[in-house]
């Protein structure tokens, strides 16, 4: 599964959009699909997303808030970090 998440693949709990969390070791392999709205992380094993709600990881509040901010930035609802203070 590549980094682009198909639009039909949504959170099974709230039907929200999912974001991809990749590995840090340079390979960029997809590791988890995160729902910022629910604060749930769905594991990806052998390129297959495990979308069973009771198997999902509940994100700690700080991590969930960081994902919500990332989702807002991607949608254009929040400024990007390097754009703050640069309005002309």
Gaussian input, Z-matrix of N, CA and C with variables (Angstrom, degrees):
# hf/3-21g

backbone

0 1
 N
 C     1     B1
 C     2     B2     1     A1
 N     3     B3     2     A2     1     D1
 C     4     B4     3     A3     2     D2
 C     5     B5     4     A4     3     D3
 N     6     B6     5     A5     4     D4
 C     7     B7     6     A6     5     D5
 C     8     B8     7     A7     6     D6
 N     9     B9     8     A8     7     D7
 C    10    B10     9     A9     8     D8
 C    11    B11    10    A10     9     D9
 N    12    B12    11    A11    10    D10
 C    13    B13    12    A12    11    D11
 C    14    B14    13    A13    12    D12
 N    15    B15    14    A14    13    D13
 C    16    B16    15    A15    14    D14
 C    17    B17    16    A16    15    D15
 N    18    B18    17    A17    16    D16
 C    19    B19    18    A18    17    D17
 C    20    B20    19    A19    18    D18
 N    21    B21    20    A20    19    D19
 C    22    B22    21    A21    20    D20
 C    23    B23    22    A22    21    D21
 N    24    B24    23    A23    22    D22
 C    25    B25    24    A24    23    D23
 C    26    B26    25    A25    24    D24
 N    27    B27    26    A26    25    D25
 C    28    B28    27    A27    26    D26
 C    29    B29    28    A28    27    D27
 N    30    B30    29    A29    28    D28
 C    31    B31    30    A30    29    D29
 C    32    B32    31    A31    30    D30
 N    33    B33    32    A32    31    D31
 C    34    B34    33    A33    32    D32
 C    35    B35    34    A34    33    D33
 N    36    B36    35    A35    34    D34
 C    37    B37    36    A36    35    D35
 C    38    B38    37    A37    36    D36
 N    39    B39    38    A38    37    D37
 C    40    B40    39    A39    38    D38
 C    41    B41    40    A40    39    D39
 N    42    B42    41    A41    40    D40
 C    43    B43    42    A42    41    D41
 C    44    B44    43    A43    42    D42
 N    45    B45    44    A44    43    D43
 C    46    B46    45    A45    44    D44
 C    47    B47    46    A46    45    D45
 N    48    B48    47    A47    46    D46
 C    49    B49    48    A48    47    D47
 C    50    B50    49    A49    48    D48
 N    51    B51    50    A50    49    D49
 C    52    B52    51    A51    50    D50
 C    53    B53    52    A52    51    D51
 N    54    B54    53    A53    52    D52
 C    55    B55    54    A54    53    D53
 C    56    B56    55    A55    54    D54
 N    57    B57    56    A56    55    D55
 C    58    B58    57    A57    56    D56
 C    59    B59    58    A58    57    D57
 N    60    B60    59    A59    58    D58
 C    61    B61    60    A60    59    D59
 C    62    B62    61    A61    60    D60
 N    63    B63    62    A62    61    D61
 C    64    B64    63    A63    62    D62
 C    65    B65    64    A64    63    D63
 N    66    B66    65    A65    64    D64
 C    67    B67    66    A66    65    D65
 C    68    B68    67    A67    66    D66
 N    69    B69    68    A68    67    D67
 C    70    B70    69    A69    68    D68
 C    71    B71    70    A70    69    D69
 N    72    B72    71    A71    70    D70
 C    73    B73    72    A72    71    D71
 C    74    B74    73    A73    72    D72
 N    75    B75    74    A74    73    D73
 C    76    B76    75    A75    74    D74
 C    77    B77    76    A76    75    D75
 N    78    B78    77    A77    76    D76
 C    79    B79    78    A78    77    D77
 C    80    B80    79    A79    78    D78
 N    81    B81    80    A80    79    D79
 C    82    B82    81    A81    80    D80
 C    83    B83    82    A82    81    D81
 N    84    B84    83    A83    82    D82
 C    85    B85    84    A84    83    D83
 C    86    B86    85    A85    84    D84
 N    87    B87    86    A86    85    D85
 C    88    B88    87    A87    86    D86
 C    89    B89    88    A88    87    D87
 N    90    B90    89    A89    88    D88
 C    91    B91    90    A90    89    D89
 C    92    B92    91    A91    90    D90
 N    93    B93    92    A92    91    D91
 C    94    B94    93    A93    92    D92
 C    95    B95    94    A94    93    D93
 N    96    B96    95    A95    94    D94
 C    97    B97    96    A96    95    D95
 C    98    B98    97    A97    96    D96
 N    99    B99    98    A98    97    D97
 C   100   B100    99    A99    98    D98
 C   101   B101   100   A100    99    D99
 N   102   B102   101   A101   100   D100
 C   103   B103   102   A102   101   D101
 C   104   B104   103   A103   102   D102
 N   105   B105   104   A104   103   D103
 C   106   B106   105   A105   104   D104
 C   107   B107   106   A106   105   D105
 N   108   B108   107   A107   106   D106
 C   109   B109   108   A108   107   D107
 C   110   B110   109   A109   108   D108
 N   111   B111   110   A110   109   D109
 C   112   B112   111   A111   110   D110
 C   113   B113   112   A112   111   D111
 N   114   B114   113   A113   112   D112
 C   115   B115   114   A114   113   D113
 C   116   B116   115   A115   114   D114
 N   117   B117   116   A116   115   D115
 C   118   B118   117   A117   116   D116
 C   119   B119   118   A118   117   D117
 N   120   B120   119   A119   118   D118
 C   121   B121   120   A120   119   D119
 C   122   B122   121   A121   120   D120
 N   123   B123   122   A122   121   D121
 C   124   B124   123   A123   122   D122
 C   125   B125   124   A124   123   D123
 N   126   B126   125   A125   124   D124
 C   127   B127   126   A126   125   D125
 C   128   B128   127   A127   126   D126
 N   129   B129   128   A128   127   D127
 C   130   B130   129   A129   128   D128
 C   131   B131   130   A130   129   D129
 N   132   B132   131   A131   130   D130
 C   133   B133   132   A132   131   D131
 C   134   B134   133   A133   132   D132
 N   135   B135   134   A134   133   D133
 C   136   B136   135   A135   134   D134
 C   137   B137   136   A136   135   D135
 N   138   B138   137   A137   136   D136
 C   139   B139   138   A138   137   D137
 C   140   B140   139   A139   138   D138
 N   141   B141   140   A140   139   D139
 C   142   B142   141   A141   140   D140
 C   143   B143   142   A142   141   D141
 N   144   B144   143   A143   142   D142
 C   145   B145   144   A144   143   D143
 C   146   B146   145   A145   144   D144
 N   147   B147   146   A146   145   D145
 C   148   B148   147   A147   146   D146
 C   149   B149   148   A148   147   D147
 N   150   B150   149   A149   148   D148
 C   151   B151   150   A150   149   D149
 C   152   B152   151   A151   150   D150
 N   153   B153   152   A152   151   D151
 C   154   B154   153   A153   152   D152
 C   155   B155   154   A154   153   D153
 N   156   B156   155   A155   154   D154
 C   157   B157   156   A156   155   D155
 C   158   B158   157   A157   156   D156
 N   159   B159   158   A158   157   D157
 C   160   B160   159   A159   158   D158
 C   161   B161   160   A160   159   D159
 N   162   B162   161   A161   160   D160
 C   163   B163   162   A162   161   D161
 C   164   B164   163   A163   162   D162
 N   165   B165   164   A164   163   D163
 C   166   B166   165   A165   164   D164
 C   167   B167   166   A166   165   D165
 N   168   B168   167   A167   166   D166
 C   169   B169   168   A168   167   D167
 C   170   B170   169   A169   168   D168
 N   171   B171   170   A170   169   D169
 C   172   B172   171   A171   170   D170
 C   173   B173   172   A172   171   D171
 N   174   B174   173   A173   172   D172
 C   175   B175   174   A174   173   D173
 C   176   B176   175   A175   174   D174
 N   177   B177   176   A176   175   D175
 C   178   B178   177   A177   176   D176
 C   179   B179   178   A178   177   D177
 N   180   B180   179   A179   178   D178
 C   181   B181   180   A180   179   D179
 C   182   B182   181   A181   180   D180
 N   183   B183   182   A182   181   D181
 C   184   B184   183   A183   182   D182
 C   185   B185   184   A184   183   D183
 N   186   B186   185   A185   184   D184
 C   187   B187   186   A186   185   D185
 C   188   B188   187   A187   186   D186
 N   189   B189   188   A188   187   D187
 C   190   B190   189   A189   188   D188
 C   191   B191   190   A190   189   D189
 N   192   B192   191   A191   190   D190
 C   193   B193   192   A192   191   D191
 C   194   B194   193   A193   192   D192
 N   195   B195   194   A194   193   D193
 C   196   B196   195   A195   194   D194
 C   197   B197   196   A196   195   D195
 N   198   B198   197   A197   196   D196
 C   199   B199   198   A198   197   D197
 C   200   B200   199   A199   198   D198
 N   201   B201   200   A200   199   D199
 C   202   B202   201   A201   200   D200
 C   203   B203   202   A202   201   D201
 N   204   B204   203   A203   202   D202
 C   205   B205   204   A204   203   D203
 C   206   B206   205   A205   204   D204
 N   207   B207   206   A206   205   D205
 C   208   B208   207   A207   206   D206
 C   209   B209   208   A208   207   D207
 N   210   B210   209   A209   208   D208
 C   211   B211   210   A210   209   D209
 C   212   B212   211   A211   210   D210
 N   213   B213   212   A212   211   D211
 C   214   B214   213   A213   212   D212
 C   215   B215   214   A214   213   D213
 N   216   B216   215   A215   214   D214
 C   217   B217   216   A216   215   D215
 C   218   B218   217   A217   216   D216
 N   219   B219   218   A218   217   D217
 C   220   B220   219   A219   218   D218
 C   221   B221   220   A220   219   D219
 N   222   B222   221   A221   220   D220
 C   223   B223   222   A222   221   D221
 C   224   B224   223   A223   222   D222
 N   225   B225   224   A224   223   D223
 C   226   B226   225   A225   224   D224
 C   227   B227   226   A226   225   D225
 N   228   B228   227   A227   226   D226
 C   229   B229   228   A228   227   D227
 C   230   B230   229   A229   228   D228
 N   231   B231   230   A230   229   D229
 C   232   B232   231   A231   230   D230
 C   233   B233   232   A232   231   D231
 N   234   B234   233   A233   232   D232
 C   235   B235   234   A234   233   D233
 C   236   B236   235   A235   234   D234
 N   237   B237   236   A236   235   D235
 C   238   B238   237   A237   236   D236
 C   239   B239   238   A238   237   D237
 N   240   B240   239   A239   238   D238
 C   241   B241   240   A240   239   D239
 C   242   B242   241   A241   240   D240
 N   243   B243   242   A242   241   D241
 C   244   B244   243   A243   242   D242
 C   245   B245   244   A244   243   D243
 N   246   B246   245   A245   244   D244
 C   247   B247   246   A246   245   D245
 C   248   B248   247   A247   246   D246
 N   249   B249   248   A248   247   D247
 C   250   B250   249   A249   248   D248
 C   251   B251   250   A250   249   D249
 N   252   B252   251   A251   250   D250
 C   253   B253   252   A252   251   D251
 C   254   B254   253   A253   252   D252
 N   255   B255   254   A254   253   D253
 C   256   B256   255   A255   254   D254
 C   257   B257   256   A256   255   D255
 N   258   B258   257   A257   256   D256
 C   259   B259   258   A258   257   D257
 C   260   B260   259   A259   258   D258
 N   261   B261   260   A260   259   D259
 C   262   B262   261   A261   260   D260
 C   263   B263   262   A262   261   D261

   B1=1.4573
   B2=1.5169
   B3=1.2943
   B4=1.4530
   B5=1.5305
   B6=1.3380
   B7=1.4625
   B8=1.5183
   B9=1.3116
   B10=1.4637
   B11=1.5235
   B12=1.3210
   B13=1.4589
   B14=1.5244
   B15=1.3301
   B16=1.4693
   B17=1.5321
   B18=1.3247
   B19=1.4677
   B20=1.5230
   B21=1.3352
   B22=1.4594
   B23=1.5292
   B24=1.3362
   B25=1.4568
   B26=1.5311
   B27=1.3280
   B28=1.4698
   B29=1.5257
   B30=1.3040
   B31=1.4581
   B32=1.5319
   B33=1.3273
   B34=1.4671
   B35=1.5294
   B36=1.3236
   B37=1.4658
   B38=1.5265
   B39=1.3400
   B40=1.4712
   B41=1.5305
   B42=1.3197
   B43=1.4753
   B44=1.5354
   B45=1.3328
   B46=1.4640
   B47=1.5174
   B48=1.3301
   B49=1.4684
   B50=1.5121
   B51=1.3071
   B52=1.4556
   B53=1.5199
   B54=1.3147
   B55=1.4574
   B56=1.5218
   B57=1.3266
   B58=1.4515
   B59=1.5182
   B60=1.3233
   B61=1.4609
   B62=1.5179
   B63=1.3269
   B64=1.4541
   B65=1.5222
   B66=1.3190
   B67=1.4591
   B68=1.5216
   B69=1.2970
   B70=1.4646
   B71=1.5274
   B72=1.3211
   B73=1.4564
   B74=1.5230
   B75=1.2993
   B76=1.4430
   B77=1.5151
   B78=1.3222
   B79=1.4634
   B80=1.5223
   B81=1.3363
   B82=1.4606
   B83=1.5118
   B84=1.3304
   B85=1.4636
   B86=1.5239
   B87=1.3121
   B88=1.4534
   B89=1.5236
   B90=1.3195
   B91=1.4550
   B92=1.5283
   B93=1.3317
   B94=1.4557
   B95=1.5268
   B96=1.3325
   B97=1.4546
   B98=1.5237
   B99=1.3207
   B100=1.4612
   B101=1.5201
   B102=1.3314
   B103=1.4600
   B104=1.5242
   B105=1.3377
   B106=1.4581
   B107=1.5281
   B108=1.3190
   B109=1.4633
   B110=1.5260
   B111=1.3206
   B112=1.4703
   B113=1.5222
   B114=1.3198
   B115=1.4494
   B116=1.5217
   B117=1.3302
   B118=1.4603
   B119=1.5193
   B120=1.3199
   B121=1.4519
   B122=1.5102
   B123=1.3259
   B124=1.4564
   B125=1.5224
   B126=1.3199
   B127=1.4633
   B128=1.5254
   B129=1.3290
   B130=1.4610
   B131=1.5221
   B132=1.3246
   B133=1.4617
   B134=1.5193
   B135=1.3166
   B136=1.4678
   B137=1.5271
   B138=1.3278
   B139=1.4587
   B140=1.5272
   B141=1.3306
   B142=1.4640
   B143=1.5232
   B144=1.3405
   B145=1.4650
   B146=1.5282
   B147=1.3145
   B148=1.4671
   B149=1.5320
   B150=1.3197
   B151=1.4615
   B152=1.5321
   B153=1.3208
   B154=1.4631
   B155=1.5271
   B156=1.3386
   B157=1.4628
   B158=1.5298
   B159=1.3309
   B160=1.4625
   B161=1.5267
   B162=1.3325
   B163=1.4618
   B164=1.5301
   B165=1.3168
   B166=1.4675
   B167=1.5307
   B168=1.3112
   B169=1.4562
   B170=1.5242
   B171=1.3249
   B172=1.4592
   B173=1.5225
   B174=1.3296
   B175=1.4547
   B176=1.5250
   B177=1.3396
   B178=1.4583
   B179=1.5342
   B180=1.3083
   B181=1.4700
   B182=1.5307
   B183=1.3302
   B184=1.4705
   B185=1.5304
   B186=1.3216
   B187=1.4629
   B188=1.5270
   B189=1.3345
   B190=1.4650
   B191=1.5208
   B192=1.3323
   B193=1.4666
   B194=1.5256
   B195=1.3359
   B196=1.4714
   B197=1.5293
   B198=1.3389
   B199=1.4668
   B200=1.5313
   B201=1.3468
   B202=1.4723
   B203=1.5226
   B204=1.3270
   B205=1.4588
   B206=1.5276
   B207=1.3295
   B208=1.4716
   B209=1.5223
   B210=1.3402
   B211=1.4679
   B212=1.5201
   B213=1.3308
   B214=1.4670
   B215=1.5225
   B216=1.3227
   B217=1.4715
   B218=1.5210
   B219=1.3312
   B220=1.4707
   B221=1.5234
   B222=1.3296
   B223=1.4635
   B224=1.5299
   B225=1.3322
   B226=1.4615
   B227=1.5138
   B228=1.3326
   B229=1.4662
   B230=1.5212
   B231=1.3224
   B232=1.4652
   B233=1.5258
   B234=1.3286
   B235=1.4692
   B236=1.5181
   B237=1.3230
   B238=1.4582
   B239=1.5240
   B240=1.3407
   B241=1.4685
   B242=1.5222
   B243=1.3345
   B244=1.4642
   B245=1.5296
   B246=1.3425
   B247=1.4448
   B248=1.5203
   B249=1.3305
   B250=1.4441
   B251=1.5235
   B252=1.3011
   B253=1.4519
   B254=1.5068
   B255=1.3210
   B256=1.4532
   B257=1.5193
   B258=1.3207
   B259=1.4543
   B260=1.5192
   B261=1.3278
   B262=1.4624
   B263=1.4906
   A1=108.23
   A2=117.77
   A3=119.98
   A4=110.53
   A5=116.43
   A6=121.83
   A7=112.76
   A8=117.52
   A9=120.76
   A10=108.85
   A11=115.38
   A12=120.25
   A13=108.05
   A14=117.44
   A15=119.45
   A16=111.09
   A17=116.54
   A18=120.91
   A19=112.50
   A20=117.74
   A21=119.46
   A22=112.16
   A23=117.60
   A24=121.23
   A25=108.16
   A26=115.83
   A27=121.61
   A28=109.33
   A29=115.57
   A30=121.63
   A31=109.01
   A32=117.82
   A33=119.47
   A34=113.05
   A35=118.04
   A36=120.97
   A37=112.53
   A38=116.63
   A39=119.68
   A40=113.53
   A41=117.26
   A42=123.24
   A43=112.22
   A44=116.25
   A45=121.48
   A46=111.81
   A47=114.85
   A48=121.18
   A49=109.98
   A50=116.07
   A51=122.58
   A52=110.81
   A53=115.98
   A54=122.46
   A55=108.26
   A56=116.22
   A57=121.21
   A58=110.95
   A59=115.89
   A60=121.90
   A61=105.91
   A62=116.16
   A63=121.24
   A64=110.29
   A65=115.26
   A66=120.85
   A67=109.32
   A68=115.16
   A69=121.56
   A70=112.91
   A71=117.68
   A72=120.09
   A73=114.68
   A74=118.86
   A75=121.74
   A76=115.77
   A77=118.27
   A78=119.29
   A79=111.10
   A80=116.49
   A81=120.35
   A82=113.10
   A83=117.26
   A84=121.12
   A85=110.06
   A86=115.86
   A87=121.91
   A88=109.07
   A89=116.07
   A90=121.25
   A91=112.41
   A92=115.68
   A93=119.41
   A94=109.57
   A95=116.31
   A96=122.12
   A97=106.67
   A98=116.20
   A99=121.34
   A100=109.91
   A101=115.95
   A102=121.67
   A103=107.56
   A104=117.98
   A105=119.99
   A106=113.28
   A107=116.83
   A108=120.20
   A109=111.73
   A110=117.56
   A111=122.34
   A112=112.93
   A113=115.87
   A114=119.13
   A115=112.03
   A116=116.18
   A117=121.82
   A118=110.41
   A119=115.93
   A120=122.37
   A121=109.86
   A122=116.81
   A123=122.77
   A124=108.77
   A125=116.58
   A126=121.73
   A127=110.84
   A128=115.23
   A129=122.19
   A130=106.29
   A131=116.22
   A132=122.47
   A133=109.89
   A134=116.23
   A135=121.88
   A136=111.19
   A137=116.55
   A138=124.52
   A139=113.78
   A140=117.12
   A141=121.37
   A142=108.66
   A143=117.86
   A144=119.24
   A145=111.19
   A146=115.97
   A147=123.01
   A148=107.59
   A149=116.52
   A150=121.76
   A151=113.39
   A152=117.62
   A153=121.84
   A154=107.65
   A155=118.66
   A156=120.82
   A157=115.01
   A158=118.56
   A159=117.86
   A160=112.81
   A161=118.60
   A162=122.25
   A163=111.77
   A164=117.48
   A165=121.53
   A166=110.50
   A167=114.65
   A168=121.89
   A169=108.11
   A170=116.65
   A171=120.54
   A172=107.92
   A173=115.83
   A174=120.16
   A175=110.37
   A176=116.82
   A177=118.90
   A178=109.27
   A179=118.09
   A180=121.88
   A181=113.00
   A182=117.49
   A183=120.02
   A184=111.05
   A185=116.97
   A186=120.72
   A187=110.60
   A188=116.85
   A189=120.61
   A190=110.81
   A191=117.35
   A192=120.78
   A193=111.38
   A194=116.64
   A195=120.38
   A196=110.68
   A197=117.95
   A198=121.15
   A199=111.13
   A200=116.96
   A201=119.32
   A202=110.59
   A203=116.67
   A204=120.44
   A205=110.49
   A206=117.39
   A207=120.77
   A208=110.49
   A209=117.26
   A210=120.62
   A211=110.82
   A212=117.93
   A213=120.89
   A214=110.89
   A215=116.72
   A216=120.06
   A217=111.40
   A218=116.22
   A219=119.52
   A220=111.91
   A221=117.02
   A222=120.30
   A223=112.43
   A224=116.04
   A225=119.76
   A226=113.45
   A227=117.94
   A228=121.66
   A229=112.59
   A230=117.88
   A231=121.74
   A232=108.04
   A233=117.43
   A234=119.60
   A235=111.27
   A236=115.76
   A237=120.67
   A238=107.73
   A239=118.20
   A240=120.14
   A241=113.88
   A242=118.66
   A243=120.42
   A244=112.22
   A245=118.95
   A246=122.01
   A247=112.28
   A248=118.26
   A249=121.88
   A250=109.84
   A251=116.15
   A252=121.18
   A253=114.24
   A254=118.66
   A255=122.35
   A256=112.11
   A257=118.39
   A258=119.46
   A259=110.04
   A260=115.28
   A261=120.02
   A262=111.25
   D1=130.70
   D2=-178.92
   D3=-87.08
   D4=-178.45
   D5=-176.60
   D6=-67.69
   D7=-26.19
   D8=-179.42
   D9=-78.23
   D10=120.78
   D11=-178.10
   D12=-93.38
   D13=125.83
   D14=179.40
   D15=-58.78
   D16=144.79
   D17=-177.15
   D18=-63.32
   D19=-26.36
   D20=-179.04
   D21=-77.91
   D22=-12.92
   D23=178.48
   D24=-88.48
   D25=105.68
   D26=-176.24
   D27=-125.92
   D28=169.95
   D29=177.52
   D30=-62.80
   D31=129.49
   D32=-179.74
   D33=-71.12
   D34=-14.09
   D35=-178.80
   D36=-89.82
   D37=-47.63
   D38=-173.71
   D39=-120.02
   D40=-3.21
   D41=-177.45
   D42=66.46
   D43=21.21
   D44=179.01
   D45=-79.51
   D46=164.09
   D47=177.84
   D48=-70.63
   D49=147.79
   D50=-179.47
   D51=-106.54
   D52=149.62
   D53=174.81
   D54=-117.90
   D55=152.71
   D56=-177.52
   D57=-96.14
   D58=135.02
   D59=170.47
   D60=-111.23
   D61=126.47
   D62=-176.44
   D63=-109.46
   D64=166.24
   D65=178.15
   D66=-69.18
   D67=154.60
   D68=-177.81
   D69=-88.13
   D70=-13.64
   D71=-170.27
   D72=-83.24
   D73=29.69
   D74=173.15
   D75=85.29
   D76=-23.27
   D77=-179.30
   D78=-72.34
   D79=-26.28
   D80=179.49
   D81=69.07
   D82=20.59
   D83=-179.16
   D84=-67.37
   D85=141.93
   D86=179.18
   D87=-68.90
   D88=125.29
   D89=-175.43
   D90=-112.12
   D91=-32.71
   D92=-174.19
   D93=-158.80
   D94=146.74
   D95=170.63
   D96=-104.35
   D97=128.62
   D98=-174.75
   D99=-113.47
   D100=134.49
   D101=172.64
   D102=-101.86
   D103=107.66
   D104=179.92
   D105=-63.60
   D106=-32.11
   D107=-177.61
   D108=-68.31
   D109=-43.27
   D110=-178.02
   D111=-89.08
   D112=-24.52
   D113=-174.13
   D114=74.65
   D115=36.22
   D116=179.34
   D117=-116.43
   D118=147.29
   D119=175.72
   D120=-119.81
   D121=125.94
   D122=-179.31
   D123=-106.04
   D124=121.29
   D125=-177.40
   D126=-65.62
   D127=152.46
   D128=173.48
   D129=-119.69
   D130=114.52
   D131=-178.22
   D132=-116.07
   D133=124.09
   D134=-178.50
   D135=52.27
   D136=42.82
   D137=177.95
   D138=69.62
   D139=15.10
   D140=-179.97
   D141=-117.28
   D142=118.94
   D143=178.59
   D144=-72.20
   D145=131.37
   D146=178.01
   D147=-92.05
   D148=96.97
   D149=-169.94
   D150=-100.99
   D151=29.29
   D152=177.96
   D153=-86.83
   D154=118.80
   D155=-174.27
   D156=-55.86
   D157=-40.25
   D158=-176.90
   D159=-75.39
   D160=-9.16
   D161=174.88
   D162=-96.42
   D163=-4.55
   D164=-176.91
   D165=-71.94
   D166=152.16
   D167=176.77
   D168=-88.64
   D169=130.40
   D170=174.61
   D171=-83.87
   D172=123.21
   D173=-177.67
   D174=-74.58
   D175=142.57
   D176=171.66
   D177=-61.14
   D178=152.16
   D179=-173.46
   D180=-55.65
   D181=-41.54
   D182=-179.77
   D183=-64.13
   D184=-41.47
   D185=179.19
   D186=-68.41
   D187=-40.78
   D188=178.25
   D189=-61.65
   D190=-41.28
   D191=178.92
   D192=-65.28
   D193=-38.34
   D194=177.11
   D195=-63.02
   D196=-40.15
   D197=177.70
   D198=-67.39
   D199=-37.55
   D200=177.44
   D201=-62.91
   D202=-41.75
   D203=178.50
   D204=-65.05
   D205=-41.13
   D206=177.65
   D207=-61.60
   D208=-41.65
   D209=178.73
   D210=-63.94
   D211=-40.46
   D212=177.95
   D213=-64.31
   D214=-40.57
   D215=178.88
   D216=-65.06
   D217=-41.19
   D218=179.14
   D219=-65.85
   D220=-31.71
   D221=179.87
   D222=-83.84
   D223=-10.46
   D224=-178.89
   D225=89.68
   D226=3.35
   D227=-178.76
   D228=-80.53
   D229=-14.97
   D230=178.65
   D231=-133.75
   D232=147.39
   D233=179.37
   D234=-69.51
   D235=149.77
   D236=174.97
   D237=-74.55
   D238=155.78
   D239=-176.09
   D240=-57.05
   D241=-39.25
   D242=-178.54
   D243=-81.36
   D244=-7.38
   D245=178.90
   D246=-90.07
   D247=-16.51
   D248=-177.32
   D249=-66.78
   D250=127.76
   D251=179.24
   D252=83.62
   D253=-0.54
   D254=-179.48
   D255=-106.85
   D256=19.22
   D257=-179.99
   D258=-71.51
   D259=138.17
   D260=-177.31
   D261=-119.09

